[in-house]
């Protein structure tokens, strides 16, 4: 039984019931009687009986135009588009100008059946009628735009060969909303399962739970229910996991601690267990609905859907940024660059932290929800969304697409294969739709003296811009995993209260095998006299004490360290390799150390807290007979004096 009768149908019925019987376009009393009985059934939401009565009316008078219109509307509401088209066309045959509004739903029906050329013609016909119904004009214009795009897209298909993930992941139940860790070893997804397996697998007996698979030797191991305390008898779904697979944000609706209809929750993985989910609270959640979260790879930006006030219409994509204290800030609507007056769904921010995939029925597409992607520019704005193309997108709803860190494979759920329920598939993502290639660095942070694991802040900094590209925190066990966008030079900075910060640099330029992660353990030195760190991201011109711009990020970290530890006094030491005379190297090393101190003092640190010294080539840390060794000996150190 169809309960949601279209607004056009309601308007039609209201307008025609105001007329006396003699105003109907039939002289058959029987036809009118059947028509009025159909109206009564519609009012009782018994549309099947209404259809039979309307067919009876047409049997008495097949040119009874009002009966054709209501029949077409009922079939349209029931998504029986073939019959809807049939009866809409009968109305046009009888009188093409009798009810112009029907051309809009005729066009929609044709579009649902991929009759794009016919749908375009129907939309153009309505627009040529010069009606003053603004909403229908907008709707017809959208259909026209979609039809033009769809015809072009079908003529220019993109490569697409989906592969079912198999029975380690999929079942005869519905699986959807995949999410993937950066190392592609953890897959979390949503499954619709029966509450009571002994009852019907439908309706109120179904609820959503999370399941997890791990990959070993390129194969997925058998799925497991994520279990309590995350899974409950309520619905949990539409999850997003952090790149290290240790934290999950997800949607749950109707919980006792909810602020609105649906809220966003989070849970942390401690060992092999997940913590009790916590409502993210205000300002992210509201009295409206917030759902389908996607956490950025650095963990500081949360993208999500909301129908809260201030949007463009229906559900929009919003985002909230986490401040230095871990507090989520007031959400911001992504604006006209991404959102439309219609429906946006399933945002997914890639591991490169700048490519956003999402679904929308507001941008030109194949007719319903299509998958789009947009790239964040250097100034923070977003490129115009691009449709990912046909046959990835079809006339049906496509949504929930994610892409692996390498950017070459995409995952999403589909029920296009009639013999199967909704399953999760993977496919090779064609080159033009790929994000930037991302590798990752993983390791353990620990106390250099006691070897105890440490929770620390980890920052990946673009040396050319001095901007933080990614950031994360190591877990209580000291483990961390940070994504690395490729083809740039980076500084890695690790900091924790009571410790000297850790400094490292590396480049992704010219790295041939970007699929292998960087593995790095990070020993942290406690702050005490005599302890020192090598400032590996302080750079000078050759045989010069002029600081390079790529040193700015490291100098900023050193300044912040001095501010955070106001009683600390340090010595900046300069060191060289053994190339050149002793006097030249001694002078060069001292001038380089002085240049660092001068910069720090100039930026607000008292000069009395710093001194500098040049050591020349007197304290090598590596073999000066190799270029690698000489490179390590050319260094700047920071030593705690007091």
KEFI-898710 format. One line per 5 residues: number of its first residue (from 1); for each residue x, y, z of C-alpha. Coordinates in Angstrom, 1 decimal, padded with zeros to 4 digits. Layout:
NUM	X/Y/Z; ...
END
This chain:
1	000.0/000.0/000.0; 001.4/003.4/-000.9; 001.0/006.0/001.8; 002.8/009.0/000.4; 000.6/010.5/-002.3
6	002.4/013.1/-004.4; 001.6/016.7/-003.9; 000.6/017.0/-007.5; -001.9/014.2/-007.1; -003.3/015.8/-003.9
11	-003.6/019.2/-005.6; -005.3/017.6/-008.6; -007.9/015.7/-006.5; -008.7/018.7/-004.4; -009.2/020.9/-007.5
16	-011.4/018.4/-009.3; -013.6/017.5/-006.3; -014.6/021.1/-006.2; -016.4/020.7/-009.5; -019.9/019.4/-010.0
21	-020.3/016.2/-011.8; -021.2/018.0/-015.1; -017.7/019.5/-015.1; -016.0/016.1/-015.4; -014.8/015.3/-018.9
26	-017.2/012.4/-019.2; -020.9/011.9/-019.5; -020.8/008.4/-018.1; -022.5/008.3/-014.7; -020.9/004.9/-014.0
31	-017.5/006.3/-014.8; -018.0/009.2/-012.4; -019.3/006.8/-009.8; -016.2/004.7/-010.0; -014.0/007.8/-010.0
36	-015.6/009.1/-006.8; -015.3/005.7/-005.1; -011.6/005.7/-006.1; -011.2/009.1/-004.3; -012.7/007.6/-001.2
41	-010.2/004.7/-001.3; -007.3/007.2/-001.8; -008.5/009.1/001.3; -008.4/005.7/003.2; -004.9/005.1/001.8
46	-006.2/002.0/-000.1; -004.5/002.7/-003.4; -004.8/-000.8/-004.8; -008.6/-000.6/-004.6; -008.5/003.0/-006.0
51	-006.6/001.8/-009.0; -009.2/-000.9/-009.7; -012.0/001.6/-009.5; -010.2/004.0/-011.8; -009.7/001.2/-014.3
56	-013.4/000.5/-014.1; -014.1/004.1/-014.8; -011.9/004.0/-017.9; -013.7/000.8/-019.0; -016.9/002.9/-019.1
61	-015.3/005.8/-020.8; -011.6/005.5/-021.9; -011.4/009.2/-022.7; -012.2/010.1/-019.1; -009.1/012.3/-018.7
66	-009.3/012.9/-014.9; -009.2/009.1/-014.3; -006.1/008.8/-016.5; -004.4/011.5/-014.5; -005.1/010.1/-011.1
71	-004.1/006.6/-012.3; -000.8/008.0/-013.6; -000.1/009.7/-010.3; -000.9/006.6/-008.3; 001.5/004.5/-010.4
76	004.1/007.2/-010.2; 003.8/007.2/-006.4; 004.1/003.4/-006.4; 007.3/003.8/-008.6; 005.6/001.8/-011.3
81	007.0/004.1/-013.9; 006.0/002.0/-017.0; 002.4/002.3/-016.1; 002.8/005.9/-015.0; 004.2/006.7/-018.5
86	001.4/004.8/-020.1; -001.4/006.8/-018.5; 000.4/010.2/-018.7; 000.7/009.6/-022.4; -003.0/008.8/-022.6
91	-003.7/012.2/-021.1; -001.5/013.9/-023.7; -003.3/012.0/-026.4; -006.7/013.2/-025.2; -005.6/016.8/-024.6
96	-001.9/017.8/-024.5; -002.7/021.1/-022.8; -005.3/019.9/-020.3; -002.8/019.5/-017.3; 000.7/020.8/-018.1
101	002.1/019.8/-014.8; 002.0/016.1/-015.8; 004.9/016.7/-018.2; 007.2/017.0/-015.2; 006.4/013.7/-013.6
106	006.3/012.1/-017.1; 009.9/013.3/-017.5; 010.8/011.9/-014.1; 009.3/008.6/-015.0; 011.1/008.4/-018.3
111	014.4/009.3/-016.6; 014.0/006.5/-014.0; 013.7/004.1/-016.9; 016.8/005.7/-018.6; 014.6/007.1/-021.4
116	016.7/010.2/-021.2; 016.0/011.5/-024.7; 012.2/011.2/-024.1; 012.6/012.7/-020.6; 014.4/015.7/-022.1
121	011.7/016.3/-024.6; 009.0/016.1/-021.9; 010.9/018.6/-019.7; 011.4/020.9/-022.6; 007.6/020.7/-023.5
126	006.7/021.7/-019.9; 009.1/024.7/-020.0; 007.6/025.8/-023.3; 004.2/026.0/-021.7; 005.2/029.2/-019.9
131	003.5/028.2/-016.7; 004.1/030.3/-013.6; 004.6/027.4/-011.2; 008.1/028.2/-010.0; 008.8/024.9/-008.2
136	007.8/022.9/-011.3; 009.9/025.1/-013.5; 012.9/024.5/-011.2; 012.2/020.7/-011.2; 011.9/020.6/-015.0
141	015.1/022.5/-015.4; 016.9/020.0/-013.1; 015.5/017.1/-015.1; 016.7/018.8/-018.4; 020.2/019.2/-017.0
146	020.3/015.6/-015.8; 019.1/014.2/-019.1; 021.7/016.2/-021.0; 024.4/015.0/-018.7; 023.2/011.4/-018.7
151	023.1/011.1/-022.4; 026.7/012.5/-022.6; 027.9/010.2/-019.8; 026.5/007.0/-021.4; 028.3/007.9/-024.6
156	031.5/008.5/-022.6; 031.6/005.6/-020.0; 034.4/005.3/-017.4; 036.3/002.1/-016.7; 034.4/000.0/-014.1
161	034.6/-003.6/-013.2; 033.3/-004.3/-009.7; 034.4/-007.4/-007.7; 032.3/-008.8/-004.9; 034.4/-009.0/-001.7
166	033.1/-012.6/-001.2; 031.6/-014.6/001.7; 034.3/-013.5/004.2; 032.5/-010.1/004.1; 029.1/-010.5/002.4
171	026.1/-012.7/003.3; 022.5/-013.1/002.1; 021.8/-010.1/004.4; 022.5/-006.5/003.5; 026.0/-005.2/003.9
176	026.9/-001.5/003.3; 028.8/001.6/004.6; 032.3/000.2/004.3; 035.2/002.0/006.1; 038.9/001.1/005.7
181	042.1/001.8/007.7; 045.1/003.4/005.9; 047.0/000.1/005.8; 044.0/-001.6/004.3; 044.1/-004.4/006.9
186	040.9/-003.4/008.8; 037.5/-003.2/007.2; 034.4/-002.1/009.2; 031.0/-002.2/007.7; 027.3/-002.1/008.6
191	025.0/-005.1/008.3; 021.2/-005.3/008.6; 020.5/-008.3/010.8; 017.3/-009.8/012.4; 016.8/-009.1/016.1
196	015.1/-012.5/016.5; 016.4/-015.0/013.9; 013.3/-017.1/014.3; 011.0/-014.3/013.0; 010.6/-012.7/009.6
201	013.7/-011.0/008.2; 011.9/-007.7/007.6; 010.4/-004.7/009.2; 010.6/-004.1/012.9; 012.6/-007.3/013.4
206	015.7/-005.8/011.7; 018.4/-003.7/013.1; 021.9/-002.5/012.1; 025.1/-003.7/013.7; 028.8/-003.3/012.9
211	031.0/-006.1/011.7; 034.8/-006.2/011.2; 037.2/-008.0/008.9; 041.0/-008.1/008.9; 043.2/-008.8/005.9
216	046.0/-011.3/006.0; 048.1/-012.1/003.0; 045.9/-010.1/000.7; 042.7/-012.1/001.7; 039.9/-011.0/004.1
221	039.5/-013.2/007.1; 035.9/-014.2/008.1; 033.8/-011.3/009.5; 033.2/-010.8/013.2; 030.4/-009.0/015.0
226	032.0/-005.9/016.7; 029.9/-006.8/019.7; 029.2/-004.8/022.9; 029.4/-002.1/024.0; 029.2/-000.6/020.5
231	026.5/-002.8/019.0; 023.2/-002.7/020.8; 019.6/-003.6/020.0; 019.3/000.0/018.5; 020.6/000.9/015.1
236	024.3/001.6/014.7; 025.6/002.5/011.2; 027.4/004.8/008.8; 030.7/004.7/010.6; 034.1/006.2/009.9
241	037.4/004.9/011.3; 040.6/006.8/011.8; 043.6/005.8/009.6; 045.1/003.7/012.4; 041.8/001.8/013.0
246	041.8/002.8/016.6; 038.9/005.2/016.8; 035.4/005.1/015.2; 032.8/007.8/014.7; 029.3/006.5/013.8
251	025.6/007.3/013.7; 023.0/006.1/016.1; 019.4/007.1/016.3; 016.9/007.1/019.1; 019.4/006.5/022.0
256	018.4/007.7/025.5; 021.3/010.2/025.6; 020.6/011.5/022.1; 020.1/015.2/021.5; 018.1/014.8/018.3
261	016.7/012.1/016.1; 020.1/010.9/015.1; 023.4/011.7/016.7; 027.1/011.1/016.1; 029.0/008.9/018.7
266	032.6/007.8/019.0; 034.4/004.9/020.5; 038.1/004.1/021.0; 039.8/000.8/020.6; 041.9/-000.2/023.6
271	043.8/-003.4/023.0; 041.2/-005.7/021.4; 038.2/-004.0/023.0; 036.1/-001.0/022.0; 035.2/001.5/024.6
276	031.6/002.4/025.5; 030.3/004.8/022.9; 030.1/008.5/023.9; 027.8/011.0/022.4; 029.9/013.7/020.7
281	027.6/016.3/022.2; 027.1/019.9/021.3; 027.9/021.8/019.1; 028.3/018.9/016.6; 025.0/017.2/017.6
286	021.8/019.2/017.9; 018.1/018.8/018.3; 018.0/018.0/014.6; 019.7/015.0/012.9; 023.4/014.5/012.5
291	024.7/011.4/010.8; 027.1/009.8/008.3; 030.4/011.2/009.8; 033.7/011.1/008.1; 036.8/011.9/010.1
296	039.8/013.5/008.4; 043.1/011.6/008.4; 044.6/014.0/010.9; 041.6/013.5/013.2; 041.0/017.3/013.5
301	038.0/017.8/011.1; 034.8/015.9/011.2; 032.5/016.0/008.1; 028.9/014.9/008.6; 025.3/015.4/007.4
306	022.8/017.5/009.2; 019.4/019.0/008.5; 019.9/021.8/011.1; 018.9/025.4/010.3; 021.4/027.4/008.1
311	021.7/024.8/005.4; 021.0/025.0/001.7; 018.1/022.6/001.8; 017.3/019.0/002.9; 020.5/017.4/004.3
316	023.7/019.3/003.8; 027.4/018.4/004.5; 028.8/020.3/007.4; 032.2/020.1/009.2; 033.6/020.9/012.6
321	037.2/021.5/013.5; 038.8/020.3/016.7; 040.8/022.9/018.6; 044.1/022.4/020.4; 042.3/021.4/023.6
326	040.4/018.6/021.8; 037.1/020.5/021.7; 034.9/020.4/018.6; 034.1/023.9/017.3; 030.8/025.2/016.0
331	030.0/023.4/012.7; 030.3/025.2/009.4; 028.2/024.5/006.3; 030.3/023.6/003.3; 028.4/026.1/001.3
336	027.5/026.3/-002.4; 030.8/024.7/-003.5; 029.4/021.4/-002.3; 025.8/021.7/-001.1; 022.7/022.3/-003.1
341	019.1/023.0/-002.2; 018.5/019.3/-002.6; 020.0/016.2/-000.9; 023.7/015.5/-000.1; 024.8/012.2/001.4
346	027.7/010.0/002.5; 030.7/012.4/002.7; 034.1/010.7/002.7; 037.3/012.7/003.1; 040.2/010.8/001.6
351	043.5/010.0/003.4; 045.1/012.8/001.4; 042.9/015.3/003.5; 041.9/017.2/000.4; 039.7/015.0/-001.8
356	036.0/014.7/-000.8; 033.7/012.1/-002.3; 030.0/012.4/-001.6; 026.6/011.7/-003.1; 024.1/014.3/-004.3
361	020.9/014.6/-006.3; 021.4/018.3/-006.7; 024.4/018.4/-009.1; 023.9/017.2/-012.7; 023.7/013.4/-012.7
366	022.0/010.3/-013.9; 018.7/011.0/-012.1; 018.9/010.1/-008.4; 021.8/010.2/-005.9; 025.1/010.2/-007.8
371	028.7/010.0/-006.5; 030.8/013.2/-006.9; 034.2/014.3/-005.9; 035.8/017.7/-005.2; 039.3/018.8/-004.3
376	040.3/021.3/-001.6; 042.4/024.1/-003.1; 045.4/025.8/-001.4; 043.1/028.7/-000.3; 040.7/026.4/001.4
381	037.9/026.5/-001.2; 036.7/023.5/-003.1; 036.6/022.8/-006.8; 033.3/022.4/-008.6; 032.1/018.8/-007.9
386	032.7/016.3/-010.7; 030.4/013.4/-011.4; 032.4/010.2/-011.1; 030.7/009.0/-014.2; 028.7/006.2/-015.8
391	028.4/003.2/-015.2; 029.6/003.8/-011.6; 026.6/006.1/-011.4; 023.3/004.9/-012.8; 019.6/006.0/-012.6
396	019.5/004.4/-009.2; 020.9/005.7/-005.9; 024.6/005.5/-005.5; 026.3/006.5/-002.3; 028.7/005.4/000.4
401	031.8/005.2/-001.7; 035.3/005.2/-000.1; 038.8/005.1/-001.6; 041.9/003.4/-000.2; 045.0/005.4/000.8
406	046.8/004.5/-002.4; 043.9/006.0/-004.3; 043.7/003.1/-006.8; 040.7/001.1/-005.4; 037.2/002.2/-004.4
411	034.7/000.3/-002.2; 031.0/000.7/-002.1; 027.7/-001.2/-001.6; 025.4/-002.2/-004.4; 022.3/-004.2/-004.9
416	022.4/-004.0/-008.7; 022.8/-007.8/-009.1; 019.3/-009.1/-008.8; 020.3/-012.5/-007.5; 022.1/-010.9/-004.5
421	021.1/-008.6/-001.7; 023.1/-005.5/-001.0; 026.8/-006.4/-000.9; 030.2/-004.6/-000.7; 032.3/-004.5/-003.8
426	035.7/-003.1/-004.8; 036.8/-001.9/-008.1; 039.9/-000.2/-009.7; 039.3/003.5/-009.6; 040.1/005.1/-013.0
431	043.0/007.6/-013.0; 041.1/010.9/-013.4; 038.9/010.2/-010.3; 041.8/009.3/-008.0; 042.9/011.4/-005.1
436	046.6/012.1/-004.3; 048.6/009.0/-003.5; 049.1/008.6/000.2; 051.6/006.4/002.2; 051.8/006.3/005.9
441	054.2/006.2/008.8; 053.7/004.1/011.9; 055.6/003.3/015.0; 055.7/003.5/018.8; 056.5/006.5/021.0
446	058.3/005.7/024.3; 060.4/007.1/027.1; 064.0/006.8/026.0; 065.2/005.9/029.5; 062.5/003.6/030.8
451	061.1/002.4/027.5; 057.6/003.0/028.8; 055.1/003.8/026.0; 054.0/007.5/025.8; 050.9/009.3/024.6
456	052.2/012.1/022.4; 051.2/014.6/019.8; 052.5/013.8/016.3; 052.6/016.4/013.5; 053.6/016.0/009.9
461	054.6/019.4/008.5; 055.1/020.4/004.9; 058.6/021.9/004.9; 057.9/024.2/002.0; 054.9/025.9/003.5
466	055.6/025.2/007.3; 051.9/024.1/007.5; 050.8/021.1/009.4; 049.6/018.6/006.8; 048.6/015.8/009.2
471	048.5/015.4/012.9; 047.6/012.6/015.3; 048.2/011.2/018.8; 049.8/008.1/019.9; 047.7/005.7/021.9
476	048.2/004.7/025.5; 050.4/001.9/024.2; 052.5/004.5/022.3; 051.4/003.3/018.9; 050.7/005.8/016.1
481	049.9/005.8/012.4; 050.0/009.0/010.3; 049.1/009.4/006.6; 051.7/011.0/004.3; 050.6/012.6/001.1
486	053.3/011.9/-001.5; 055.7/014.0/-003.5; 056.7/016.5/-000.8; 059.4/017.1/001.8; 058.2/016.7/005.4
491	059.2/017.3/009.0; 057.9/014.9/011.6; 057.5/016.5/015.0; 056.6/014.5/018.2; 055.9/016.3/021.5
496	054.8/015.4/025.0; 054.7/017.2/028.3; 057.9/016.8/030.2; 060.0/015.7/027.2; 062.2/017.2/024.6
501	060.4/017.2/021.2; 061.5/014.7/018.6; 062.5/015.9/015.2; 062.9/014.0/011.9; 062.7/014.7/008.2
506	062.1/012.7/005.1; 061.1/013.1/001.5; 058.4/011.4/-000.6; 059.9/012.9/-003.8; 061.4/010.3/-006.0
511	060.3/007.4/-003.8; 059.5/004.6/-006.2; 057.6/002.2/-004.0; 055.1/004.3/-002.2; 053.0/001.4/-001.1
516	055.4/000.5/001.8; 054.9/002.4/005.1; 057.7/004.2/006.9; 058.3/002.3/010.2; 059.8/004.4/012.9
521	060.1/004.1/016.7; 060.3/007.5/018.5; 062.4/007.7/021.8; 061.5/010.7/023.8; 064.2/012.3/026.1
526	063.0/013.6/029.5; 063.7/017.3/030.0; 066.8/017.4/032.3; 070.3/019.0/032.1; 072.6/017.4/029.6
531	069.9/015.9/027.4; 069.8/017.0/023.8; 068.0/016.6/020.5; 069.2/017.0/017.0; 067.1/019.6/015.1
536	066.9/017.7/011.9; 064.8/020.3/010.2; 067.1/023.3/010.5; 068.7/024.0/007.1; 071.3/026.4/005.8
541	072.6/027.4/002.5; 075.9/025.6/001.5; 078.9/027.0/003.4; 076.6/029.7/004.8; 074.9/030.6/008.0
546	071.8/031.9/006.2; 068.7/030.0/007.4; 066.6/028.4/004.6; 062.8/029.0/004.6; 062.4/025.3/005.1
551	063.7/025.8/008.7; 060.7/027.9/009.7; 058.6/025.0/010.9; 061.3/023.6/013.1; 062.2/027.0/014.5
556	058.5/027.5/015.4; 058.5/024.2/017.3; 061.6/025.2/019.2; 060.0/028.6/020.1; 056.9/026.8/021.3
561	058.9/024.4/023.4; 060.6/027.4/025.1; 057.2/029.0/025.8; 055.7/025.7/027.1; 058.7/025.2/029.4
566	059.4/028.7/030.7; 062.1/027.8/033.2; 064.3/025.9/030.7; 067.6/027.3/029.5; 069.2/025.7/026.4
571	072.4/025.7/024.4; 072.2/025.7/020.6; 075.2/023.9/019.2; 076.5/024.0/015.6; 078.4/021.1/014.1
576	080.0/020.5/010.7; 081.6/017.7/008.7; 085.4/017.5/008.1; 085.4/019.1/004.7; 087.4/022.4/004.9
581	089.8/023.9/007.4; 089.3/023.6/011.2; 089.0/027.4/011.6; 086.4/027.7/008.8; 084.3/024.9/010.2
586	084.5/026.3/013.7; 083.5/029.8/012.6; 080.7/028.4/010.3; 079.3/026.2/013.1; 079.3/029.1/015.6
591	077.6/031.5/013.2; 074.9/028.9/012.4; 074.2/028.3/016.1; 074.0/032.1/016.6; 071.6/032.5/013.6
596	069.2/030.1/015.3; 069.5/031.9/018.6; 068.9/035.3/017.0; 065.8/034.0/015.2; 064.4/032.6/018.5
601	065.1/035.8/020.4; 063.6/037.9/017.6; 060.4/035.9/018.0; 059.8/036.5/021.7; 062.1/034.3/023.8
606	064.4/036.0/026.3; 068.0/036.0/025.2; 069.1/035.1/028.8; 067.6/031.7/028.3; 069.8/030.8/025.3
611	073.4/030.6/024.5; 075.2/029.2/021.4; 078.4/027.4/020.7; 080.2/026.2/017.6; 081.9/022.8/017.7
616	083.1/022.6/014.1; 084.0/019.1/013.2; 085.1/018.0/016.7; 082.1/015.9/017.6; 081.1/013.7/014.7
621	078.1/011.3/015.1; 078.8/009.4/012.0; 081.6/008.4/009.6; 083.0/011.4/007.7; 084.2/009.1/004.9
626	080.7/008.7/003.4; 078.3/011.4/002.1; 075.6/010.0/004.3; 077.9/010.2/007.4; 079.0/013.8/006.5
631	075.3/014.8/006.1; 074.5/013.5/009.7; 077.5/015.4/011.1; 076.3/018.7/009.6; 073.7/019.3/012.3
636	072.2/021.7/014.8; 071.6/020.5/018.4; 069.6/021.8/021.3; 070.9/020.8/024.8; 069.2/021.4/028.1
641	071.4/023.6/030.3; 069.0/024.2/033.2
END
